[in-house]
Amino acid sequence: VVQLVESGGGTVQAGGSLRLSCAGSGRYYDTGCMAWYRQAAGQKREGVAFITPGAGTRYADSVKGRFTISKDNAKNTHYLQMNSLKPEDTAMYYCWWRHASAGNCYGEPVWGQGTQVTVSS
């Protein structure tokens, strides 16, 4: 069973940077689909950045050019580097994982516990 533990949230001024980390454990973690979602107060949870084995990375339009998702299989960790942060990026950020096969993600999703990111203006 894959489990995820997040770290790296905090408060930063607009224009600043933060890096979120998601440490994964369990069989198949390093071969799965990985992503970051966020949920602002009173809003629906939205996908921010995705890595799908065999299909590359993709980003929400709102973060393209500012956020980068990456993974380090040797450390069983995936990351979200967030640059040029804006107040509207303030949200609880969750990492996410699913099994992957032939460029598709399947199975029950696994979620991290969430980490708060607050961007002050």
Rosetta blueprint (number, residue, H / E / L):
1 V L
2 V L
3 Q E
4 L E
5 V E
6 E E
7 S E
8 G L
9 G L
10 G E
11 T E
12 V E
13 Q E
14 A L
15 G L
16 G L
17 S L
18 L E
19 R E
20 L E
21 S E
22 C E
23 A E
24 G E
25 S E
26 G L
27 R L
28 Y L
29 Y H
30 D H
31 T H
32 G L
33 C E
34 M E
35 A E
36 W E
37 Y E
38 R E
39 Q E
40 A L
41 A L
42 G L
43 Q L
44 K L
45 R L
46 E E
47 G E
48 V E
49 A E
50 F E
51 I E
52 T E
53 P L
54 G L
55 A L
56 G E
57 T E
58 R E
59 Y E
60 A L
61 D L
62 S L
63 V L
64 K L
65 G L
66 R L
67 F E
68 T E
69 I E
70 S E
71 K E
72 D E
73 N H
74 A H
75 K H
76 N L
77 T E
78 H E
79 Y E
80 L E
81 Q E
82 M E
83 N L
84 S L
85 L L
86 K L
87 P H
88 E H
89 D H
90 T L
91 A E
92 M E
93 Y E
94 Y E
95 C E
96 W E
97 W E
98 R E
99 H E
100 A E
101 S E
102 A L
103 G L
104 N E
105 C E
106 Y E
107 G E
108 E E
109 P E
110 V E
111 W E
112 G L
113 Q L
114 G L
115 T E
116 Q E
117 V E
118 T E
119 V E
120 S E
121 S L
